[in-house]
Amino acid sequence: VLNINVGGKLFQIAYKVAAQYPITRLGKLALYTDPMKKLQLCDDYSVQKNEYFFDRDPSIFHYIFQFYHSGVLWVMDEMCPSNFVEEIEYWGIHLKYSQRCCRILFEEKQDELNEYLKIQKELEAELEPLDSVEQFEGKFLGRFRKMIWNLIENPYSSVPAKIIAVMSSIFVLISVVGMTLSTVEEMKHKTGKMWIEQLEVVCAIFFTSEYLMRLIASSSFKKFLRAVFNAVDLVAILPFYIQILFENLDEGELLYHEELHKVENVSKLGKVLKLIKLMRIFRILKLARHSTGLRAFGFTIRQCYQQVCCLLLFIAMGVFTFSALMHSVEHDVPGTNFTSIPYAWWWAAVSLSTVGYGDSVPDTVLGRVVAFGCISFGIILNGMPISILYNKFSDYYAKLKAHENET
């Protein structure tokens, strides 16, 4: 027999039993005649006791030992999948020797664990700063850039850093409020317009300074440009400078060209200018830099994109199906709003979302039956994936908050 000592526990296996599986570690140990090759297979060998010692987990080897006698590898639920796979790979035994029912449950558990570890790693990367303090050592103006990095990227490093983080959020809110007030008719007079423009200049200067400080403190320019939050910061400040550029072009056109087609070009520039001004609304996304809730929401959408796409697909199918049914039963009614399937899309979308504005309603009994079916389908549709998204959001938010507090 082979005397196998695994982690201090002695097991005995007949040579002919182990030799039935020549690919496994113990099978090779039983078949090899060269003592040097045998020593390469174990961690140690006792000549006096004729024992081969293996520094492995004896509790898992118990199932390996049973496999050599029964030919079946049993998998228990309480085992850690990663540890078990590592052990059986060491002993050279494939998972195919286990029963199909055990193998399916084990692989499901293994996939769940891998998914959990993947999400945990991505969650940690979500809060991981773009650079670290150690990366500034030995670089040009390293101490100065490290100080700027702490001020901008690490709000918990000092009181001034916390103040800058709070000021950044306040300026975002002020900018959004200013953009909102600029559309109010009473604020379009000369004094109100002047105050809003000055407010926009102050916000743009602050955002530009913040962006430049982050750029100076960055250890890698390419990494800085690829970062999502830095792209959001750039989108937040670009409309201000593009607006100034287009306004100068606008004045130039009016000053030097009075022809009709030139005036038309000026009006086109005005439309582009309005669109650029609207891009300032993306400044609200800057709040996500210091908001765990917004980060958790974005992370949930990224992780659950399959469920979100599935929900959108179901909504599109429901809108098309119920709008076609409604048009087929209501198109002959005098004065109906369902004159075509595209005209019925709005009603179907509103009914599926269970909002129900009531701007388009069916007049026939069959039409009301179709509407009831559409609303019922919308209730069921909203109840399935949204609950999954909410549960995942709560889980991710709790993990992000715990990791943030721990850090």
C-alpha positions in Angstrom: 0.0 0.0 0.0 0.9 3.6 -0.4 1.3 5.4 2.9 0.0 8.9 2.4 0.4 11.6 5.1 -1.7 14.6 4.2 -1.5 17.5 6.7 -0.6 15.1 9.6 -3.4 12.5 8.8 -2.4 9.1 7.5 -4.2 7.4 4.6 -3.4 4.1 3.0 -4.2 3.3 -0.6 -3.4 0.1 -2.5 -0.9 0.5 -5.4 -3.3 -1.2 -7.8 -6.2 1.0 -6.8 -4.1 4.2 -7.3 -2.7 2.9 -10.6 -6.2 2.7 -12.1 -6.0 6.5 -12.5 -2.5 7.0 -14.0 -3.0 10.7 -14.8 -3.6 11.6 -11.2 -0.8 12.5 -8.7 -1.2 9.3 -6.6 -1.5 7.2 -9.8 1.9 8.5 -11.0 3.3 7.9 -7.5 2.1 4.2 -7.7 3.5 3.7 -11.3 6.8 5.5 -11.1 9.9 3.4 -10.3 12.4 6.2 -10.2 12.7 7.5 -6.6 13.7 11.0 -7.8 10.5 11.3 -9.8 8.5 10.1 -6.8 10.1 12.8 -4.6 9.1 15.4 -7.1 5.4 14.5 -6.6 5.4 14.9 -2.8 6.6 17.5 -0.3 8.6 15.1 1.8 9.3 11.4 2.3 10.0 9.5 5.5 12.3 6.5 4.8 11.7 4.9 8.2 7.9 5.0 8.0 7.8 4.8 4.2 5.4 7.7 4.1 4.9 10.3 1.4 4.1 13.6 3.0 1.8 16.2 1.4 1.3 19.7 2.9 -2.4 19.9 1.8 -5.8 20.2 3.4 -6.7 16.7 4.9 -10.4 17.5 5.1 -10.7 17.8 1.3 -8.3 14.9 0.7 -10.9 12.8 2.5 -13.1 13.1 -0.6 -10.1 12.4 -2.8 -9.4 9.3 -0.8 -13.1 8.2 -1.3 -12.8 8.8 -5.0 -10.0 6.2 -5.4 -12.1 3.6 -3.7 -15.5 4.4 -5.3 -14.6 6.1 -8.6 -17.0 8.9 -7.8 -15.9 12.4 -6.7 -18.4 13.7 -4.2 -18.9 17.5 -3.8 -20.4 19.0 -0.7 -22.3 22.3 -0.5 -20.3 23.6 2.4 -17.0 23.6 0.5 -15.4 26.7 -0.9 -15.5 26.3 -4.7 -12.1 28.0 -5.3 -10.4 26.0 -2.6 -11.9 22.7 -3.8 -10.9 23.3 -7.5 -7.4 24.2 -6.4 -7.1 21.0 -4.4 -8.5 18.6 -7.0 -6.2 20.2 -9.7 -3.2 19.6 -7.4 -4.2 15.9 -7.1 -4.8 15.7 -10.8 -8.5 14.8 -10.6 -11.0 16.3 -13.0 -14.4 17.5 -12.0 -16.0 15.2 -14.6 -15.6 12.3 -12.1 -18.3 13.8 -9.9 -22.0 13.1 -10.3 -23.9 15.3 -12.8 -26.2 16.7 -10.1 -23.3 17.6 -7.9 -21.4 19.1 -10.8 -24.2 21.3 -11.9 -24.8 22.7 -8.4 -21.0 23.1 -7.9 -20.5 25.0 -11.2 -23.5 27.3 -10.3 -22.0 28.1 -7.0 -18.6 28.6 -8.6 -20.1 31.1 -11.1 -21.9 32.9 -8.3 -18.6 33.2 -6.4 -16.7 34.4 -9.4 -19.4 37.0 -10.2 -19.3 38.2 -6.6 -15.5 38.5 -6.6 -15.7 40.4 -10.0 -18.3 42.8 -8.7 -16.4 43.3 -5.5 -13.2 44.1 -7.4 -15.1 46.6 -9.7 -16.7 48.2 -6.6 -13.3 48.8 -5.1 -12.0 50.2 -8.4 -15.0 52.5 -8.4 -13.7 54.3 -5.3 -10.1 53.9 -6.2 -8.5 57.3 -7.0 -7.0 57.8 -10.5 -3.6 58.2 -8.9 -2.0 57.4 -5.6 0.3 59.3 -3.3 3.2 56.9 -4.0 3.2 57.8 -7.7 4.4 61.3 -7.1 7.7 60.2 -5.4 10.7 61.0 -7.5 8.8 63.0 -10.2 9.1 66.6 -11.3 7.6 68.8 -8.6 6.4 65.7 -6.9 5.7 67.3 -3.5 3.8 70.2 -5.0 1.7 67.9 -7.2 1.1 65.6 -4.3 -0.3 68.5 -2.3 -2.6 69.5 -5.1 -3.7 65.9 -5.6 -4.7 65.7 -1.9 -6.6 69.0 -2.1 -8.6 67.9 -5.2 -8.9 64.1 -5.0 -8.8 63.3 -1.3 -11.5 65.4 0.6 -10.7 63.5 3.9 -7.0 64.5 3.8 -7.5 68.0 5.3 -10.0 70.7 6.1 -9.1 72.8 2.9 -9.6 69.7 0.8 -13.1 69.2 2.3 -13.9 72.8 1.7 -12.9 72.5 -2.0 -15.1 69.4 -2.3 -18.1 71.2 -0.8 -17.4 74.3 -2.9 -17.3 72.2 -6.1 -20.8 70.8 -5.3 -22.1 74.3 -4.4 -20.8 75.8 -7.7 -22.4 73.0 -9.7 -25.8 73.7 -8.1 -25.3 77.5 -8.6 -24.5 76.9 -12.2 -27.5 74.8 -12.8 -29.8 77.3 -11.0 -28.3 80.1 -13.1 -28.9 78.2 -16.3 -32.5 77.6 -15.2 -33.1 81.2 -14.4 -31.7 82.4 -17.7 -34.8 80.8 -19.4 -37.2 82.8 -17.2 -38.8 85.7 -19.1 -38.5 88.1 -16.2 -34.7 87.5 -16.0 -34.1 88.3 -19.7 -33.9 92.1 -19.1 -30.6 93.8 -19.1 -29.9 93.7 -15.3 -30.9 90.1 -14.8 -29.0 89.0 -17.9 -25.9 90.7 -16.7 -26.0 89.0 -13.3 -26.5 85.6 -14.9 -23.6 86.1 -17.3 -21.3 87.2 -14.4 -22.4 84.2 -12.4 -21.6 81.9 -15.4 -18.2 83.5 -15.7 -17.4 82.9 -12.0 -18.6 79.2 -12.3 -16.6 78.7 -15.5 -13.4 80.1 -13.9 -13.8 77.8 -10.8 -14.5 74.7 -13.0 -11.5 75.5 -15.3 -9.2 76.0 -12.3 -10.4 72.7 -10.8 -9.8 70.9 -14.1 -6.3 72.4 -14.6 -5.4 71.5 -11.0 -6.4 67.9 -11.7 -4.4 67.9 -14.9 -1.3 69.2 -13.1 -1.6 66.7 -10.3 -2.1 63.7 -12.7 0.8 61.3 -13.0 -0.3 60.1 -16.5 -1.9 62.4 -19.2 -3.4 59.5 -21.1 -4.9 58.0 -18.0 -6.3 61.4 -17.0 -8.1 61.8 -20.4 -9.5 58.3 -20.2 -11.1 58.8 -16.8 -14.9 59.2 -16.9 -15.1 61.9 -14.3 -12.4 64.0 -16.0 -14.4 63.8 -19.3 -17.5 65.0 -17.4 -15.4 68.0 -16.1 -14.3 68.8 -19.6 -17.8 68.7 -20.9 -18.8 71.0 -18.0 -16.4 73.8 -19.0 -16.2 73.5 -22.8 -19.7 75.1 -23.6 -18.6 78.4 -21.9 -15.5 78.8 -24.2 -17.3 77.5 -27.3 -20.1 80.0 -26.6 -17.6 82.9 -26.4 -16.0 81.7 -29.7 -19.4 81.5 -31.5 -20.5 84.9 -30.1 -17.3 86.5 -31.5 -18.0 84.8 -34.9 -21.6 86.1 -34.6 -20.4 89.7 -34.1 -17.9 89.4 -36.9 -20.6 88.3 -39.3 -22.8 91.2 -38.4 -20.0 93.7 -38.6 -18.5 92.9 -42.0 -21.4 91.1 -43.9 -24.8 92.6 -44.4 -25.9 90.3 -47.3 -29.0 88.1 -46.8 -27.2 84.8 -47.0 -24.7 86.0 -44.4 -27.6 86.9 -42.0 -29.0 83.4 -42.5 -25.6 82.0 -41.5 -25.8 84.1 -38.3 -29.2 82.7 -37.5 -27.7 79.2 -37.9 -24.9 80.1 -35.5 -27.5 81.3 -33.0 -29.2 77.9 -33.1 -25.9 76.1 -32.6 -25.2 78.5 -29.7 -28.5 77.6 -28.0 -27.6 73.9 -28.3 -24.1 74.5 -26.8 -25.7 76.5 -23.9 -28.0 73.5 -23.2 -24.9 71.3 -22.8 -24.3 73.1 -19.5 -26.9 70.8 -18.0 -24.3 68.0 -17.9 -22.6 69.9 -15.1 -25.0 68.2 -12.7 -23.1 65.0 -13.4 -20.1 66.5 -11.5 -22.0 65.8 -8.3 -21.3 62.1 -8.9 -17.7 62.6 -8.0 -18.6 63.2 -4.4 -21.9 61.3 -4.2 -21.9 57.6 -3.3 -25.6 57.3 -4.3 -25.0 58.5 -7.9 -22.0 56.3 -8.2 -24.0 53.3 -7.0 -26.7 54.2 -9.5 -24.3 54.4 -12.4 -22.6 51.2 -11.3 -26.0 49.4 -11.1 -26.9 50.4 -14.7 -23.5 49.2 -15.9 -23.8 45.9 -14.1 -27.5 45.3 -15.0 -27.3 46.5 -18.7 -28.7 43.1 -19.8 -31.8 43.5 -17.6 -32.2 47.1 -18.7 -31.9 46.2 -22.4 -34.4 43.3 -21.8 -36.8 45.8 -20.2 -36.5 48.2 -23.1 -37.1 45.3 -25.5 -40.3 44.3 -23.7 -41.5 47.9 -23.7 -40.9 48.2 -27.4 -42.7 44.9 -28.1 -45.6 46.0 -25.9 -45.9 49.4 -27.5 -45.9 48.0 -31.0 -48.3 45.1 -30.2 -50.9 47.2 -28.3 -50.8 50.2 -30.6 -51.5 47.8 -33.6 -54.4 46.2 -31.7 -55.8 49.6 -30.6 -55.6 50.9 -34.2 -57.4 47.8 -35.6 -60.4 48.2 -33.2 -60.6 52.0 -33.1 -59.6 53.3 -36.6 -63.3 53.4 -37.8 -64.6 55.4 -34.9 -65.4 59.1 -36.0 -63.0 61.6 -34.5 -60.6 59.0 -33.1 -57.0 59.8 -32.3 -55.9 56.3 -33.4 -55.8 57.1 -37.1 -52.6 55.1 -37.6 -50.3 52.8 -35.6 -47.6 55.5 -35.2 -50.2 57.8 -33.7 -51.1 55.0 -31.2 -47.5 54.6 -30.0 -47.8 57.5 -27.6 -50.9 56.1 -26.0 -49.4 52.6 -25.7 -46.2 54.0 -24.1 -48.1 56.0 -21.6 -50.4 53.1 -20.7 -47.5 50.6 -20.4 -45.7 53.0 -17.9 -49.1 53.2 -16.0 -48.9 57.0 -16.1 -52.1 57.4 -18.2 -52.4 61.0 -19.2 -55.9 60.5 -20.7 -55.1 62.6 -23.8 -56.0 59.6 -26.0 -58.7 57.2 -24.8 -60.6 54.4 -26.6 -64.3 54.8 -27.2 -65.4 51.2 -28.0 -65.7 48.3 -25.7 -63.1 46.3 -27.5 -60.7 49.3 -27.3 -61.2 49.4 -23.6 -60.5 45.7 -23.3 -57.2 46.2 -25.3 -56.4 49.2 -23.0 -57.0 47.1 -19.9 -54.6 44.4 -21.3 -52.0 47.0 -22.1 -52.1 48.5 -18.5 -52.1 45.0 -16.9 -49.0 44.0 -19.0 -47.3 47.3 -18.0 -47.9 46.5 -14.3 -46.4 43.1 -14.6 -43.6 44.4 -16.8 -42.6 47.1 -14.4 -42.7 44.7 -11.4 -40.2 42.2 -12.7 -36.9 43.9 -13.7 -37.3 47.0 -11.6 -37.3 45.0 -8.3 -34.0 43.3 -9.4 -32.5 46.7 -10.2 -33.6 48.2 -6.9 -32.2 45.2 -4.9 -28.9 45.4 -6.7 -28.8 49.2 -6.2 -29.3 48.8 -2.5 -26.6 46.1 -2.3 -24.1 48.1 -4.3 -24.8 51.3 -2.4 -24.3 49.6 1.0 -21.0 48.0 -0.2 -19.7 51.3 -1.7 -20.6 53.2 1.5 -18.9 50.5 3.7 -15.8 50.5 1.5 -15.7 54.3 1.5 -16.0 54.5 5.3 -13.3 51.8 5.7 -11.0 53.7 3.4 
